[in-house]
Amino acid sequence: MDADALFPVHLDRVLDGLATNSALPAPMLRRLFAWERGGAKVATRPDLTADMIAEIIAMGDHWLLHSLALNDRLPDRFRIHLAAHPDGAVRAAVVARAATAPREMLDRLVDDPDPRVRERLAQSEHMPSRLRARLATDSDPAVRVALAKHWTQAPEAVRRILLTDPEAEVRGAACSTYYARLPHPVPPPDLLPALLADPVTRAGAVIHAVLDADTLRRLTEDPSSEVRAELARHPDLPPSVRDVLAVDPVLSVQVKVFARRDTPEHLRAQIHASIHGLSRSTADPEEDADDETLLQWFQNEFAPTELRILRLPWVTADPLPHIDSPYVSFRVSAAASRALPADAVARLLDDDEEMVRLTMAHTAPHLVDPATAESIERRYRPRRDKFTFWWDTKEVLAFPPTTLRRFATDPEPRLRSFAPRDPDLPSELAEQLAHDPEGRVRRAVAAHRNLPLPSLLRLLADSSERVAEAAGASPFLPVEHMERLLTRAGL
């Protein structure tokens, strides 16, 4: 290919790839600092020298500085310098790497005037307890909310402050049904009456409540479906109340009863049928419906999906009785066990439901033979929405080189994209993949060491942004072509 004909359609993405290219010479790396349409990726490189870091700081570009602050290889002296930067967003970014931050820097930032910085500190599990505890009385409620959500194992004195905070949002975060980290905290027993009386903390306190007759009656009749759903999870729930909640008008409450270990199988089957039947028959809400009506409608619509995505630790702990369960969530939970015998693993690897197969393969990839691995990948169908499913982003199953080379000419694009995993893939197959109609295949082969240079150069001008970026990141791109790209960009 004529090098002068090289004209990337997505030059900015090519330079993004070049910014992460491990073979990029230092002088060219420096030239990327001036790339105004992007360039922040270059500041995240692990091989930046002290001179380069000083140069980035001296330039004062916000996005370069922000990316540099997030670089986990940044020497302490530069972190301390950035911790005093006038831009609060830069200081907050430095805090994101608190795991390796010098203590004197954290001492300074805990009193930072920008609440974004203090909020990041509240979220960091690497903050010294003596400093983190000070944030329980921070002037900004958002900082206290972050602390309540993230510091689940805070000392009791700190939890008490948060659980009795004057701001409802803070109390709700401190006594919640969801926290950012595990394990969930247990509130002090003497605070439970007040937490159960407070509408914003009631749902989070239910699981810890002592279920005397009066408490049971009040919680069973509570107008909040979240409270009733949490009651349905309570380990000491009497069977009579469980059966009442099994026919709750809000289907998310029924889901919690379905998931209980002590729910009789006939009742579990009734709930499963009821949820699918009611969900299908639920009419769409009126345009002027209030928030409570809209929330109940959404919960009912989502309930069948919730049944499928349940993860049941008690099933994982005792999986064998559930490998033939009629419920997908039970079989998925069983497939998460690492104590299954080989015959049970084989059955779950061949399950009709994709999520069961993938979970079992992820749990025990060493027990997946090549034929089964190929079957699982052939049957896999990526999600078509904007979100990427986790199986698409992980190389869970391995294939021998002979299989990978066979995949290079397979009718299925997903399997063709696996072929470049063979480091010795013949150059003629690599070239063929570089001309593939599917972008994911071209992207996969872009950085292969056996890809002929003309094909690599062609991928720099690919119509797909992601392919062009992958080509720019190839360590096998000759230096003279890196030079032409930088010149083309005016750098």
KEMISE-155097 format. One record per residue (C-alpha): x, y, z; residue in three letters. Coordinates in steps of 0.5 Angstrom, whole numbers, padded with zeros to 4 digits, always signed. Layout:
XYZALA/...
***
This chain:
+0000+0000+0000MET/+0002+0007-0002ASP/+0004+0010+0005ALA/+0002+0017+0003ASP/-0005+0014+0001ALA/-0006+0013+0009LEU/-0012+0017+0011PHE/-0015+0015+0017PRO/-0023+0016+0017VAL/-0022+0017+0025HIS/-0016+0020+0026LEU/-0017+0022+0033ASP/-0019+0014+0035ARG/-0013+0012+0031VAL/-0009+0017+0036LEU/-0012+0014+0042ASP/-0010+0008+0040GLY/-0003+0010+0039LEU/-0003+0014+0046ALA/-0003+0007+0049THR/+0002+0003+0044ASN/+0007+0000+0048SER/+0012+0001+0042ALA/+0011+0008+0041LEU/+0018+0012+0042PRO/+0019+0017+0047ALA/+0019+0023+0043PRO/+0013+0021+0039MET/+0009+0020+0046LEU/+0011+0027+0048ARG/+0008+0030+0042ARG/+0001+0027+0043LEU/+0001+0032+0049PHE/-0001+0037+0045ALA/-0007+0033+0042TRP/-0013+0038+0043GLU/-0018+0033+0040ARG/-0017+0028+0045GLY/-0010+0025+0048GLY/-0012+0024+0055ALA/-0010+0017+0054LYS/-0003+0018+0054VAL/-0003+0021+0061ALA/-0005+0014+0064THR/+0001+0010+0061ARG/+0005+0006+0066PRO/+0012+0008+0063ASP/+0011+0016+0064LEU/+0018+0019+0066THR/+0019+0024+0071ALA/+0020+0029+0066ASP/+0014+0027+0062MET/+0010+0028+0068ILE/+0013+0035+0070ALA/+0011+0037+0063GLU/+0004+0035+0063ILE/+0003+0039+0069ILE/+0007+0045+0067ALA/+0002+0045+0061MET/-0004+0045+0065GLY/-0009+0042+0060ASP/-0015+0040+0065HIS/-0016+0033+0061TRP/-0009+0031+0061LEU/-0008+0033+0069LEU/-0015+0029+0070HIS/-0012+0023+0067SER/-0005+0024+0070LEU/-0008+0024+0077ALA/-0012+0017+0076LEU/-0005+0014+0073ASN/-0004+0009+0079ASP/+0004+0009+0077ARG/+0004+0016+0079LEU/+0010+0017+0084PRO/+0008+0020+0091ASP/+0011+0027+0090ARG/+0007+0028+0084PHE/+0001+0026+0087ARG/+0002+0031+0093ILE/+0003+0036+0088HIS/-0003+0035+0084LEU/-0007+0034+0091ALA/-0006+0042+0092ALA/-0008+0043+0085HIS/-0013+0049+0084PRO/-0018+0045+0080ASP/-0022+0041+0085GLY/-0024+0035+0080ALA/-0016+0034+0079VAL/-0016+0033+0087ARG/-0022+0029+0087ALA/-0018+0024+0081ALA/-0012+0024+0086VAL/-0016+0021+0091VAL/-0019+0015+0087ALA/-0012+0012+0088ARG/-0012+0013+0095ALA/-0010+0005+0096ALA/-0003+0008+0095THR/-0003+0015+0097ALA/+0002+0018+0102PRO/-0002+0019+0109ARG/+0000+0027+0109GLU/-0004+0028+0102MET/-0010+0025+0105LEU/-0009+0029+0112ASP/-0009+0035+0107ARG/-0015+0033+0103LEU/-0020+0031+0108VAL/-0021+0038+0110ASP/-0021+0040+0102ASP/-0026+0046+0101PRO/-0029+0042+0095ASP/-0034+0037+0097PRO/-0033+0032+0091ARG/-0026+0031+0094VAL/-0029+0029+0101ARG/-0034+0025+0098GLU/-0029+0021+0094ARG/-0025+0020+0101LEU/-0031+0018+0104ALA/-0032+0012+0099GLN/-0025+0010+0099SER/-0024+0003+0103GLU/-0016+0005+0104HIS/-0017+0012+0108MET/-0014+0011+0115PRO/-0020+0010+0120SER/-0018+0016+0124ARG/-0019+0021+0118LEU/-0025+0017+0115ARG/-0029+0018+0121ALA/-0028+0025+0121ARG/-0033+0025+0115LEU/-0039+0023+0119ALA/-0040+0030+0121THR/-0038+0033+0115ASP/-0042+0039+0113SER/-0044+0037+0106ASP/-0050+0031+0107PRO/-0047+0028+0100ALA/-0041+0027+0103VAL/-0044+0023+0109ARG/-0049+0019+0105VAL/-0043+0017+0101ALA/-0039+0015+0108LEU/-0046+0011+0110ALA/-0046+0007+0103LYS/-0039+0005+0103HIS/-0036+0005+0110TRP/-0041-0001+0112THR/-0036-0004+0117GLN/-0035+0003+0120ALA/-0034+0003+0128PRO/-0040+0003+0132GLU/-0040+0010+0134ALA/-0039+0013+0127VAL/-0045+0008+0125ARG/-0049+0011+0130ARG/-0048+0018+0128ILE/-0050+0017+0121LEU/-0056+0013+0123LEU/-0059+0019+0127THR/-0057+0024+0122ASP/-0062+0030+0122PRO/-0062+0029+0114GLU/-0067+0024+0112ALA/-0062+0022+0106GLU/-0056+0020+0110VAL/-0060+0016+0115ARG/-0063+0012+0109GLY/-0056+0011+0106ALA/-0054+0009+0113ALA/-0060+0004+0114CYS/-0061+0001+0107SER/-0063-0005+0103THR/-0057-0004+0099TYR/-0050-0002+0100TYR/-0044-0001+0096ALA/-0040-0006+0100ARG/-0041-0012+0103LEU/-0042-0015+0109PRO/-0048-0010+0110HIS/-0048-0007+0117PRO/-0052-0009+0123VAL/-0055-0003+0127PRO/-0054-0003+0134PRO/-0060-0006+0138PRO/-0062+0000+0142ASP/-0063+0004+0135LEU/-0068-0001+0132LEU/-0074+0002+0135PRO/-0073+0009+0132ALA/-0070+0006+0125LEU/-0077+0002+0125LEU/-0081+0008+0126ALA/-0077+0012+0121ASP/-0080+0011+0114PRO/-0073+0012+0111VAL/-0070+0007+0115THR/-0076+0002+0116ARG/-0074-0002+0110ALA/-0067-0003+0112GLY/-0068-0005+0119ALA/-0073-0010+0118VAL/-0069-0016+0117ILE/-0066-0014+0124HIS/-0072-0013+0127ALA/-0075-0018+0133VAL/-0081-0021+0130LEU/-0086-0020+0136ASP/-0094-0020+0134ALA/-0095-0013+0134ASP/-0088-0012+0130THR/-0091-0017+0125LEU/-0098-0014+0124ARG/-0095-0007+0123ARG/-0090-0009+0118LEU/-0095-0014+0114THR/-0099-0008+0113GLU/-0094-0003+0112ASP/-0096+0001+0105PRO/-0089+0001+0103SER/-0088-0006+0098SER/-0080-0005+0100GLU/-0082-0006+0107VAL/-0086-0012+0106ARG/-0081-0015+0101ALA/-0076-0014+0106GLU/-0080-0018+0111LEU/-0081-0023+0106ALA/-0074-0024+0107ARG/-0073-0025+0115HIS/-0070-0031+0117PRO/-0075-0032+0123ASP/-0082-0030+0119LEU/-0087-0035+0121PRO/-0090-0039+0116PRO/-0097-0036+0116SER/-0094-0029+0115VAL/-0090-0032+0109ARG/-0096-0035+0106ASP/-0100-0028+0106VAL/-0094-0025+0103LEU/-0094-0030+0098ALA/-0100-0027+0095VAL/-0098-0020+0096ASP/-0101-0015+0090PRO/-0094-0013+0089VAL/-0090-0018+0085LEU/-0083-0016+0088SER/-0086-0018+0095VAL/-0088-0025+0092GLN/-0081-0026+0089VAL/-0078-0025+0096LYS/-0082-0031+0098VAL/-0081-0035+0092PHE/-0073-0035+0094ALA/-0074-0037+0101ARG/-0071-0044+0103ARG/-0077-0046+0107ASP/-0082-0044+0102THR/-0086-0051+0100PRO/-0085-0053+0093GLU/-0092-0053+0091HIS/-0093-0045+0094LEU/-0086-0044+0090ARG/-0089-0046+0084ALA/-0096-0042+0085GLN/-0092-0036+0086ILE/-0088-0037+0079HIS/-0094-0038+0075ALA/-0098-0033+0079SER/-0092-0028+0077ILE/-0092-0030+0070HIS/-0099-0029+0069GLY/-0100-0023+0073LEU/-0094-0020+0069SER/-0097-0021+0062ARG/-0104-0019+0064SER/-0102-0012+0067THR/-0105-0006+0064ALA/-0100+0000+0062ASP/-0101+0005+0067PRO/-0105+0012+0065GLU/-0101+0018+0063GLU/-0103+0022+0069ASP/-0101+0016+0074ALA/-0098+0018+0080ASP/-0091+0016+0082ASP/-0093+0010+0087GLU/-0098+0007+0081THR/-0092+0007+0076LEU/-0087+0004+0081LEU/-0092-0002+0082GLN/-0093-0003+0075TRP/-0085-0003+0074PHE/-0084-0008+0079GLN/-0090-0012+0076ASN/-0087-0012+0069GLU/-0080-0013+0072PHE/-0082-0019+0077ALA/-0081-0025+0071PRO/-0074-0022+0070THR/-0073-0022+0077GLU/-0075-0029+0078LEU/-0069-0031+0073ARG/-0064-0027+0076ILE/-0064-0029+0083LEU/-0058-0031+0086ARG/-0059-0036+0092LEU/-0053-0037+0096PRO/-0057-0043+0100TRP/-0058-0047+0093VAL/-0050-0045+0092THR/-0048-0048+0098ALA/-0052-0055+0097ASP/-0053-0055+0089PRO/-0054-0062+0088LEU/-0062-0062+0089PRO/-0063-0056+0085HIS/-0059-0058+0078ILE/-0066-0060+0075ASP/-0070-0055+0078SER/-0075-0052+0073PRO/-0073-0045+0075TYR/-0067-0042+0072VAL/-0065-0038+0078SER/-0064-0045+0082PHE/-0060-0048+0076ARG/-0056-0042+0075VAL/-0054-0042+0083SER/-0053-0049+0083ALA/-0048-0048+0077ALA/-0044-0043+0081ALA/-0042-0048+0086SER/-0035-0051+0086ARG/-0037-0057+0089ALA/-0041-0061+0084LEU/-0039-0068+0081PRO/-0037-0068+0074ALA/-0043-0071+0072ASP/-0047-0065+0075ALA/-0042-0060+0071VAL/-0043-0064+0065ALA/-0051-0063+0065ARG/-0051-0056+0067LEU/-0046-0054+0061LEU/-0051-0057+0057ASP/-0057-0054+0060ASP/-0062-0051+0055ASP/-0062-0044+0059GLU/-0056-0040+0056GLU/-0054-0037+0063MET/-0054-0044+0066VAL/-0049-0046+0061ARG/-0045-0040+0062LEU/-0045-0039+0069THR/-0042-0047+0070MET/-0037-0045+0065ALA/-0034-0039+0068HIS/-0035-0043+0075THR/-0031-0049+0072ALA/-0027-0047+0066PRO/-0022-0053+0067HIS/-0028-0058+0067LEU/-0030-0056+0060VAL/-0027-0060+0054ASP/-0026-0057+0047PRO/-0032-0060+0044ALA/-0037-0057+0050THR/-0033-0050+0050ALA/-0034-0050+0042GLU/-0042-0052+0043SER/-0042-0046+0049ILE/-0039-0041+0044GLU/-0043-0043+0038ARG/-0050-0042+0042ARG/-0048-0036+0045TYR/-0052-0030+0043ARG/-0049-0023+0045PRO/-0054-0018+0047ARG/-0057-0013+0042ARG/-0058-0007+0047ASP/-0053-0002+0049LYS/-0050-0006+0054PHE/-0044-0011+0054THR/-0046-0017+0057PHE/-0040-0020+0061TRP/-0039-0026+0057TRP/-0037-0022+0051ASP/-0031-0018+0055THR/-0028-0025+0058LYS/-0024-0030+0055GLU/-0027-0036+0059VAL/-0026-0042+0055LEU/-0019-0044+0052ALA/-0018-0047+0045PHE/-0012-0051+0042PRO/-0009-0047+0036PRO/-0012-0052+0031THR/-0019-0050+0033THR/-0017-0043+0033LEU/-0014-0044+0026ARG/-0021-0047+0024ARG/-0025-0042+0027PHE/-0021-0037+0022ALA/-0026-0039+0016THR/-0032-0041+0021ASP/-0039-0038+0018PRO/-0040-0035+0025GLU/-0037-0028+0026PRO/-0036-0029+0034ARG/-0032-0035+0033LEU/-0027-0032+0027ARG/-0026-0027+0032SER/-0023-0032+0037PHE/-0018-0034+0031ALA/-0012-0029+0033PRO/-0012-0031+0040ARG/-0007-0036+0037ASP/+0000-0032+0037PRO/+0002-0036+0031ASP/-0004-0035+0027LEU/-0001-0036+0019PRO/+0000-0029+0016SER/-0005-0031+0010GLU/-0011-0033+0015LEU/-0009-0026+0019ALA/-0010-0022+0012GLU/-0016-0026+0011GLN/-0019-0024+0018LEU/-0017-0016+0017ALA/-0022-0016+0011HIS/-0027-0019+0014ASP/-0034-0016+0014PRO/-0035-0016+0021GLU/-0032-0010+0025GLY/-0031-0015+0031ARG/-0026-0019+0027VAL/-0022-0014+0024ARG/-0021-0011+0031ARG/-0019-0018+0034ALA/-0014-0019+0029VAL/-0011-0011+0028ALA/-0005-0012+0033ALA/-0003-0019+0031HIS/+0004-0020+0030ARG/+0003-0024+0024ASN/-0001-0019+0020LEU/+0002-0017+0014PRO/+0004-0009+0014LEU/-0001-0007+0008PRO/-0007-0010+0012SER/-0005-0007+0018LEU/-0005+0000+0015LEU/-0011-0001+0011ARG/-0014-0002+0018LEU/-0012+0005+0020LEU/-0017+0008+0015ALA/-0022+0003+0017ASP/-0029+0005+0017SER/-0030+0003+0025SER/-0028+0007+0030GLU/-0026+0001+0035ARG/-0022-0002+0029VAL/-0018+0004+0027ALA/-0016+0005+0035GLU/-0014-0002+0035ALA/-0010-0001+0029ALA/-0007+0005+0032GLY/-0005+0001+0039ALA/-0001-0005+0035SER/+0006-0005+0037PRO/+0008-0008+0030PHE/+0006-0001+0027LEU/+0013+0001+0024PRO/+0016+0008+0027VAL/+0015+0011+0020GLU/+0008+0010+0020HIS/+0007+0013+0027MET/+0011+0019+0025GLU/+0006+0020+0019ARG/+0000+0019+0023LEU/+0003+0025+0028LEU/+0004+0029+0022THR/-0002+0028+0019ARG/-0005+0031+0026ALA/-0001+0037+0026GLY/+0003+0034+0032LEU/
***
